[in-house]
Amino acid sequence: MQSINIRFGGYQPPTSVHNKAAEIFGHTLTASLGHAIAFNLDGNIIASGHQAVDLLRLVENGELTMCYFSASYLAERIPAFALLDLPFVLTNRPMAYAVLDGPLGQHLAEELAAYTGFRLLGWWDNGFRHLSNRVRPIERPADCQGLRIRTLMSDLHQEVFRLLGFEPVALDVKDLLASVQAGTIDAQENPLTNIYNFGIHEHHRYITLSSHFFGAAVLLCHQDSYEAWPTDIQQTVTTAAAEATQAQRRFAAAEDHDILARLDPSQNEITQLTEAARAEFTQCLAPLVNEQRARFGDHLFRHLQVG
């Protein structure tokens, strides 16, 4: 029997929490299936000249079998994914995991399978997103005024930062560090793991632990490939994906603590939002949240209210 090739793509350094989980996935597969599987991980397609967002196209057309990626980018295809990007709604990890592993996450996975070429095999933890900038500490919405901020290529993200007073600029992660180094953007927002591992902290003195978004990531598989595999292969892939997902979430939570300990106070000024400041940010964005609630209806929105 010829081996089944599983080509897995990513866009981060080898030590990232995502790539470590992808390695666990591969090891579990090969330990279970032996020569029936040939697993190959390209953890950083950016090094080959691709943009990170190319992963979605490469998996959907079958050039790659699997990838991890930010769930935010899928809202263009499946609008209800935007619910996961509502600011200051998912406020802690247990709450976020309950939403992703619950009815809303299941609904989104079914919509993705019905209307795209993807099969969702796991919800990964892309970290709570925080603000960094080169100009001043951000303690209140007024401090955001006029700063050019890099955002994901998401209409919702751009509207969030526009409402806070930023000037949003959408860029692929491939171009992020160069823009930070050149000063063509003043600010950006990312999980701590990216702020540190991409070297952004070396150029942005000010980091605000805003946790404005919980970053959901998706573990995606080329749907036609999955459906063509024998049942035992499908079951093993699904089980290995579940194990990798649990490991990835553990890595992500631990990484936040590790990076805060690694940041040098003489080089980076860390701001914790007060409860009053968090309420001020939330109030600025309440009209947008209410608009999205009306757009998608209470039957979906209520699944964000857990715990």
C-alpha positions in Angstrom: 0.0 0.0 0.0 1.3 3.4 -1.0 1.9 5.9 1.9 -0.5 8.7 2.3 1.3 12.0 2.1 0.3 14.7 4.6 2.0 18.0 3.9 1.5 20.5 6.8 2.2 24.2 6.4 2.7 27.0 8.9 4.1 30.5 9.0 6.0 30.8 12.3 9.5 30.1 13.8 10.2 26.4 14.7 9.8 27.1 18.4 6.4 28.7 18.1 3.5 27.1 20.1 1.8 26.3 16.8 4.8 24.5 15.2 5.5 22.5 18.4 1.9 21.3 18.3 2.2 20.5 14.6 5.2 18.4 15.4 3.2 16.5 18.1 0.5 15.9 15.5 3.0 14.4 13.1 4.7 12.3 15.7 1.3 10.9 16.9 0.4 10.1 13.3 3.6 8.3 12.5 3.6 6.4 15.8 0.1 5.2 15.1 0.3 4.5 11.4 4.0 3.9 10.6 4.7 3.6 7.0 1.1 4.2 6.0 1.7 7.9 6.5 4.5 10.2 5.2 4.3 13.4 7.2 6.1 16.6 6.2 6.0 19.9 8.1 7.0 23.2 6.5 6.6 25.4 9.6 7.4 28.7 7.9 6.3 29.1 4.3 7.3 32.8 4.5 10.9 31.7 4.2 10.0 30.2 0.8 8.7 33.6 -0.4 5.0 33.0 0.3 2.7 35.3 2.2 1.2 33.7 5.3 -2.3 34.0 3.9 -1.2 31.8 1.0 -1.7 28.8 3.3 -5.4 29.0 2.9 -5.2 28.8 -0.9 -2.6 26.0 -0.8 -4.7 23.8 1.5 -8.0 24.5 -0.2 -6.6 23.5 -3.6 -4.8 20.5 -2.2 -1.1 21.6 -2.7 -0.9 21.3 1.1 -2.9 18.9 3.1 -3.1 20.9 6.4 -2.3 24.1 8.0 -3.0 26.3 11.0 -4.2 29.8 10.5 -6.0 32.7 12.2 -9.8 32.1 12.2 -10.3 35.8 11.5 -9.5 35.4 7.8 -12.4 33.0 7.3 -15.0 35.6 8.1 -14.9 36.7 4.4 -16.1 33.2 3.4 -18.2 32.3 6.4 -19.5 35.6 7.9 -20.4 34.2 11.3 -16.6 33.7 12.0 -16.7 37.4 12.8 -18.5 36.6 16.1 -15.1 35.3 17.4 -13.6 38.7 16.7 -15.9 40.8 18.8 -13.7 42.9 21.1 -13.7 42.4 24.8 -16.2 39.6 24.6 -14.1 36.5 25.2 -12.3 37.5 28.3 -10.5 34.4 29.6 -9.2 31.1 28.2 -11.8 28.8 29.8 -14.6 30.9 28.4 -13.0 31.0 24.9 -12.4 27.2 24.9 -16.0 26.6 26.0 -17.3 28.7 23.1 -15.0 27.1 20.5 -15.7 23.5 21.7 -19.4 24.2 22.1 -22.4 24.8 19.8 -20.9 27.9 18.1 -17.7 26.2 17.3 -19.6 23.2 15.9 -21.8 25.5 13.8 -18.8 27.3 12.3 -17.1 24.0 11.5 -20.2 22.7 9.7 -20.6 25.9 7.7 -16.9 25.7 6.7 -17.3 22.2 5.5 -20.5 23.0 3.6 -19.2 26.1 1.8 -15.5 25.8 1.4 -12.9 23.1 0.6 -11.8 22.9 4.3 -12.4 20.5 7.1 -11.8 21.9 10.6 -10.0 19.5 12.8 -9.3 21.7 15.8 -9.6 25.1 17.4 -6.2 26.4 18.5 -5.2 29.2 20.8 -3.7 32.2 18.9 -3.4 34.1 22.2 -5.1 37.2 23.6 -4.1 40.1 21.4 -2.4 43.1 22.9 -1.2 46.5 21.7 2.3 47.6 21.1 3.6 50.9 19.8 6.7 53.2 19.5 5.1 56.5 20.6 3.5 56.4 24.0 1.9 54.2 26.6 -1.7 53.4 25.8 -3.8 53.5 28.9 -7.1 54.8 27.6 -8.8 55.2 24.2 -7.6 58.8 24.0 -4.0 57.5 23.8 -4.9 55.7 20.5 -5.7 58.9 18.6 -3.8 59.3 15.3 -1.5 56.3 15.6 -1.1 54.2 12.5 -1.8 50.6 13.5 -1.2 47.4 11.5 -4.2 45.2 11.5 -5.1 41.8 10.1 -6.8 41.8 6.7 -10.2 41.9 8.4 -12.9 44.6 7.8 -14.1 44.1 11.4 -10.7 44.5 12.9 -10.1 47.7 10.9 -13.5 49.1 12.1 -12.6 48.2 15.8 -9.4 50.2 15.6 -10.9 53.1 13.7 -13.5 53.5 16.4 -10.7 53.6 19.0 -9.1 56.5 17.1 -6.3 54.6 15.3 -5.5 54.8 11.6 -5.7 51.1 10.6 -3.4 49.7 7.9 -4.0 46.1 6.8 -0.8 44.1 6.2 0.2 40.5 5.8 2.4 39.2 8.7 5.2 38.8 6.1 5.4 42.6 5.9 4.8 43.4 9.6 8.4 43.5 11.0 9.7 45.5 8.1 7.0 48.1 8.6 7.7 48.2 12.3 11.4 48.6 11.7 10.9 51.4 9.1 8.4 53.2 11.3 5.8 53.3 8.6 3.4 52.1 11.2 3.3 53.4 14.8 1.5 50.5 16.4 0.4 46.9 15.9 -1.5 44.3 17.8 -0.6 40.6 18.3 -0.4 37.9 20.9 2.6 38.2 23.2 4.2 35.1 21.5 4.3 37.0 18.1 5.3 40.3 19.7 8.4 38.5 21.1 9.2 35.9 18.5 8.9 38.3 15.6 11.1 40.8 17.4 8.5 43.5 17.6 9.4 44.2 21.2 12.9 45.4 20.1 11.3 48.3 18.2 8.1 49.0 20.3 8.9 50.2 23.8 5.3 50.4 24.9 3.2 47.2 25.3 -0.4 47.4 26.6 -1.9 44.1 27.9 -5.3 45.0 26.5 -6.6 41.5 25.6 -9.0 43.2 23.2 -9.4 40.1 21.1 -9.0 36.4 21.9 -7.3 35.0 18.8 -8.9 31.8 17.7 -6.8 29.7 15.2 -8.1 26.9 13.1 -6.4 23.6 12.3 -7.5 23.0 8.7 -7.4 20.0 6.4 -8.0 19.7 2.7 -11.5 18.3 2.7 -11.3 16.2 -0.4 -8.1 14.5 0.8 -9.7 13.7 4.2 -12.8 12.2 2.6 -10.7 10.0 0.3 -8.8 8.4 3.2 -9.8 5.1 4.6 -11.9 5.3 7.7 -9.1 4.2 10.0 -6.8 6.9 8.6 -9.6 9.5 9.2 -10.1 8.4 12.7 -6.4 8.4 13.5 -5.9 11.9 12.0 -8.9 13.2 14.0 -7.6 11.7 17.2 -4.1 13.1 16.6 -5.6 16.5 15.9 -7.4 16.4 19.2 -4.3 15.5 21.1 -2.3 18.3 19.3 -5.0 20.8 20.0 -4.9 20.1 23.8 -1.1 20.4 23.7 -1.2 23.6 21.7 -3.5 25.2 24.2 -1.2 24.3 27.1 1.8 25.7 25.2 -0.1 28.9 24.4 -1.1 29.6 28.1 2.5 28.8 29.3 4.0 31.0 26.6 2.3 34.1 27.8 3.8 33.7 31.3 7.2 32.9 29.9 7.3 35.9 27.6 6.3 38.4 30.3 9.1 37.1 32.4 11.6 37.5 29.4 10.7 41.1 28.6 13.3 43.5 30.0 11.6 46.3 32.0 14.5 48.7 30.9 13.5 48.1 27.3 9.8 47.6 27.4 7.2 49.5 29.4 4.2 47.2 30.2 0.8 48.7 30.8 -2.0 46.8 32.5 -5.4 48.2 31.8 -7.4 49.2 34.9 -11.0 48.1 35.2 -12.1 51.7 34.5 -10.0 51.9 31.4 -11.2 48.5 30.2 -14.8 49.8 30.7 -14.0 52.9 28.6 -12.6 50.8 25.7 -15.6 48.5 25.9 -18.0 51.5 25.8 -16.3 52.9 22.7 -16.9 49.6 20.9 -20.4 48.8 22.3 -22.2 50.1 19.1 -20.2 47.7 16.9 -20.9 44.7 19.2 -24.6 45.5 19.2 -24.5 45.9 15.4 -23.0 42.5 15.0 -25.5 41.0 17.5 -28.3 42.3 15.3 -26.6 41.1 12.2 -26.2 37.4 13.3 -29.1 37.2 15.7 -29.5 36.1 19.3 -29.6 32.4 18.3 -25.8 32.6 17.5 -24.8 35.5 19.8 -26.1 33.7 22.9 -23.4 31.0 22.4 -20.8 33.7 23.3 -22.4 34.1 26.7 -20.9 31.1 28.7 -19.7 30.5 32.2 
